[in-house]
Amino acid sequence: MNLILEGALAAGIVTTEMTTQRLNLTASLRRRARICEICGSEGHDDDVRFCKDFGASMPAGGQQ
């Protein structure tokens, strides 16, 4: 019985880690996709309203 529980626990840990990695990658790719149309600065978060370097307005909703 212990082997079954240990296997289930290990599978849960691996699944959780894989999900965390995927979410982190998705967020990272989204940040890189946000580019200031004025100065070309990259790496903006999805919810920003202004360029972190230039101060220009960013398109609403994380769109380019």
C-alpha positions in Angstrom: 0.0 0.0 0.0 2.9 2.4 0.8 4.3 2.0 -2.8 0.9 3.0 -4.3 0.7 6.1 -2.1 4.3 7.0 -2.7 3.8 6.7 -6.5 0.6 8.8 -6.4 2.4 11.5 -4.3 5.4 11.5 -6.7 3.0 11.7 -9.7 1.2 14.6 -8.1 4.5 16.5 -7.4 5.7 16.0 -11.0 2.4 17.1 -12.4 2.4 20.2 -10.2 5.9 21.1 -11.2 5.2 20.6 -14.9 2.1 22.8 -14.6 4.1 25.5 -12.8 6.8 25.4 -15.4 4.2 25.7 -18.2 2.5 28.7 -16.6 5.8 30.4 -16.0 6.8 29.9 -19.6 3.4 31.2 -20.9 3.7 34.3 -18.7 7.3 34.9 -19.9 6.4 34.5 -23.6 3.5 37.0 -23.1 5.8 39.5 -21.5 8.3 39.2 -24.4 5.5 39.7 -26.8 4.6 43.1 -25.4 6.7 45.6 -27.4 6.4 49.4 -27.2 5.3 50.7 -30.6 7.3 53.9 -30.1 10.7 52.8 -28.7 10.7 49.1 -29.3 11.2 48.2 -25.6 10.3 44.6 -24.8 9.4 42.7 -21.7 6.2 44.5 -20.6 3.7 42.7 -18.3 0.2 42.1 -19.7 -1.5 44.7 -17.4 0.7 47.7 -18.0 -0.8 50.8 -19.5 2.5 52.6 -20.3 5.9 51.6 -21.6 8.4 51.0 -18.8 11.2 52.8 -20.6 9.6 55.5 -22.8 6.3 56.2 -21.0 4.2 55.8 -24.2 0.7 54.3 -23.9 0.6 50.6 -24.5 -2.4 49.0 -26.4 -5.2 47.8 -24.2 -5.5 44.1 -23.3 -2.0 43.1 -24.1 -2.5 43.5 -27.8 0.0 44.9 -30.2 
